[in-house]
Amino acid sequence: MKKVSIIFPTYNEEASIDLLYNSMVKVMTDNSHYEWEFLIINDGSSDNTLNAVKELHQKDNRFCYLDLSRNYGKEIAMMAGFDYATGDAVIIMDADMQHPISVIPEMLAYWEKGYQDVYAQRESSNEQWFKKKSSQLYYKLLDETSDIPILKNVGDFRLLDRVCVDALKQMRETQRNTKSMYCWIGFRKKGIKYKQLSRKSGKTKWNFLSLLTLAIDGLTSCTTMPLRFATILGSLASLLAFIYLFVIIVKTLVFGEPVQGYPTLMVTILFLGGVQLISLGIIGEYLSRVFKETKGRPGYFINSYNGTETKNT
């Protein structure tokens, strides 16, 4: 019997645990020809999530949990989930159950046909207009600037064959953008459509600043286009400065030049200064990631796995 693991990166989702349990019981009942494992990664929650998950594990040992030593963020939580999941296939879902379980049988069916990465492509959601449009623009920008095709409107909700999970486990960078990593590893992919559900309990942990940080991490993780943009912008500024310098020289030789030009001087200084600061900022974003990666630190530490302290390596 094949084993399927579902991993749930979880942060302050105490209110969603009962819904998660009831939903997964239905998944097991409807797909009883598989062995099931549910791995809940507690990503440093500050509410009662950990205790709720412990009680769930005691009630049904198919519900496992991994307690991280602090809040590392969803990307690292998924990394930990890949390390500890034991299934022949791994499904990634949000603990708030906005990902519909009705999609899971279709994922499994395509997996049985030989597809190794069955990703769910969001067809519609209840997000605000600005968030939808900015997300679409972000994915378009990412796809056009990356060296590899980036799937649009596709998040982490997907089924991965063990071969994909093992490939991702070899990629140990801590500055992660898993969405681009799924595309980078390749393998046989299949997309299916789904409609995102509304959150029934708790509240979202994503705000504008965290989404902006995620977007910057995505751009700097899978493309060097911002660096090229800085080079082009600097070259263009230099070209304009040389052209303007030539104009000033010709104007001075032909017509003479009284003591004036303060506004022009200030505009020129501010323009060139702005270009330099933008370029330094872009370089700094990449340099900060290089700095963090060269430390060679582990991606995460854990307090326990199913209540048992595990030696961190």
C-alpha angles and dihedrals in degrees: 000000000000119000123225123194124199116198124202118195100208134192121169094338099139091132092054100051096089091048090048091052095048091047093050092047087058090049090053093046094050093044102036094149089077131069109236136213124180115197116192114194111206102209099200096296116192096203130063095287095115094053091047090052092047090054090049091053091050091051095046121011091202084077104077128181138205117201112205118209092241142346106298099165132255096286094058091041089058089048089056090047091055089051095053104032111105102189128119084236130025126209120197117211138165115252092227089070095234085134107082116237089211087079094060098079089052090051091051092048092055090044089056088053090060104267112140101194115037106181128191114229115205111239097179140351141181094245122131119269095250093051092049095049095044090049091051091048091049094052091047091051091046092050094048095047100040125091090227129051111265117209113237122231090005121129133169097297101112147108117251125194116228090257090061092046091051090050092051091048089061091058101081102170113135095209092073137177102180094183091066092039090060088058094043096056092054119194125146110319134192128183126212128184126241140171115232114235127225119259109260099192140015123015136272118272093206119097130171094270094050091047090049090051090049090051093051090047089052094051095046093043100055107023140039092203094113088060090050089048089054090051093049092045092049092048091049092049091050091049092051090047092053092047091050090047090054090049091052093049093049092045092050094048095046105034104013122236125246120206101284141098102103094142091048091049093051094047090050094048093047093047095050091042090052092051091050093049093048091050093047090048092053092046089048092055091056094040092053090055092048088049092053095045095048090060087071094214121163115262093241147345125225134213095205147336112224089342095307118114110239125204110248115227 
